[in-house]
Amino acid sequence: MEDQTAAATEAPVRVSAFLRSAAQRLVSEGIESAALDAEVLLGHVLGFSREQILVAANTPVDDVQRRTYEHLLSRRLRREPMAYITCKREFWSLDFQVSPDVLIPRPETELLVEIALTLAKGSGRAPRIVDLGTGSGAIAVALASELTGAEVIATDVSAEALAVAQRNAVRNGVAGRIRFVQGDLFAALEPNQRFDLIVSNPPYIRRSDIDTLMPEVSRWEPRGALDGGWDGLDYYRRIAAQGVRYLAPDGALAVEIGAGMGQAVASLFHDAAPCAAVNTYNDHAGIERVVAARKVAAPMTAI
């Protein structure tokens, strides 16, 4: 009876204690973002924003919330990415659903969207755009949200990825402006289709490097969306070889690249279309991130 009384009067576990314990466990597994991850996961369980979590130190956590949190924390301790646990990721200030069927959108890919917007707006007409290997649909949805008159086609070889991308188009109110087509790069398109802009963030990790990446990537993200072949350039060779024939006159092509790939990818585009103007753009960290080529010889406006 005394034990039951003691249990009944035992102080409830509060948010502050949960966060301290969770962060310590995450640190012990070598997770650098331990404190932030602990806060985001608890906010996900409680329905709080991160700001609300920070001011709710004395809020008690009930048994159901504790069990749910422990389950999510165990997933993070296995190095599952936060985006897969919470099923969401922000990109281009838009809200995206993600799953292990797709790569998690990265902030650096926003540079590709910036370059693509400049190229599309420079066409002087409502552009026709194709996003090759759309994955979560992040690029296609971002472009459709900015270019309300554009006609956008998004392709992917994975039916599961296309399903995620379609949900993201609905989620962000652009489903009526994007057509999703299953197929491997240009194989999804009709031979006579022509586009003002072709964009792609293709697989570009060297095959031998994949297992050396951080566990969140090497263990969890879809390998087919990472593997760029022995030198990381397999998809760029295909895009360069086939892309020009799908471009309208004065059309442009822009791709995200891995660090140090600028010269190799630019050379592929030069070799495939000697008349094309080719530019390489660095991201905010000074790393080569985007290569863009225009079908005609006139130089592109630098950004």
Secondary structure by P-SEA (a helix, b strand, c coil): caaaaaaaacccccaaaaaaaaaaaaaaacccaaaaaaaaaaaaaacccaaaaaacccccccaaaaaaaaaaaaaaaacccccccccccccccbbbbbccccccccccaaaaaaaaaaaaaacccbbbbbbcccccaaaaaaaaaacccbbbbbbbccaaaaaaaaaaaaaacccccbbbbbccccccccccbbbcbbbbbccccccccccccccccccccccccccccccccaaaaaaaaccccccccccbbbbbbcccaaaaaaaaaaaacccbbbbbbbcccccccbbbbbccccccccc
